[in-house]
């Protein structure tokens, strides 16, 4: 019988078989140290996103050592993202929980005032900051305001998120002082049920991207049952500084279905990002 990580790896690498070996090895390493997955990301275009899984661990230091992040300038990350772009090598992206916008970050002056930080990532020269909006609002207006620094029209968001407190998010990516990209997000509380999301999300994808998305969804479902809520935990739309646009979905991983070794000290999942 295939292990949980082997089944997931096969789903995520099915459209890019050359990455299967390194993806399987990375997932096994996470499993072996007691890390727990809580999201699988499927993005379009697939060539840009490839396979993506994010992990957490009851002891961030153990996870950091497993993926050679124990000397990160911000300390041990709270979450680690495994990223393998199409035909590319494994990348490990650290994410840190943050509770204030300090000197490391700079926000555009015209952004909504009721944003609060959730996490940040320092990956080489690139810094990303992720924030949530407290009060419910129209998503189109939220996206237009957040994308203002890029002077672009907001992307078409299908399905259209509905207003809900604490459900809209935005991220800002900079390389040094240069603004690189802005993403807007809506989580499951602002979204329709899974069947409507799956239909709407698939409709605008080419065949390769649609297949990668459906296989990622199958990989998430292979890990167990989701008692409540959507498998689609969050939808994201990104606009780059050069005008390029792409989108992604964060898929839930059922809690307690990835059984890690008892010796690793795993105690279950902590608070998810979405």
Secondary structure, 3 states (H helix, E strand, C coil): CCCHHHHHHHHHHCCCHHHHHHHHHHHHHHHHCCCEEEEEEEEECHHHHCEEEEEECCCHHHHHHHCCCCCCCCCCCCEEEEEECCCCCEEEEEEEECCCCCCCCCCCCCCCCCEEEEEEEEECCEEEEEEEECCCCCHHHHHHHHHHHHCCCCCCCCCCCCCCCCCEEEEEEEECCEEEEEEEEEEHHHCCCHHHHHHHHHHCCCHHHHHHHHHHHHHHHCCCCCCCCCCEEEEEEEEECCCCEEEEEEEECCCCCCCCCHHHCCCCCCCCCC
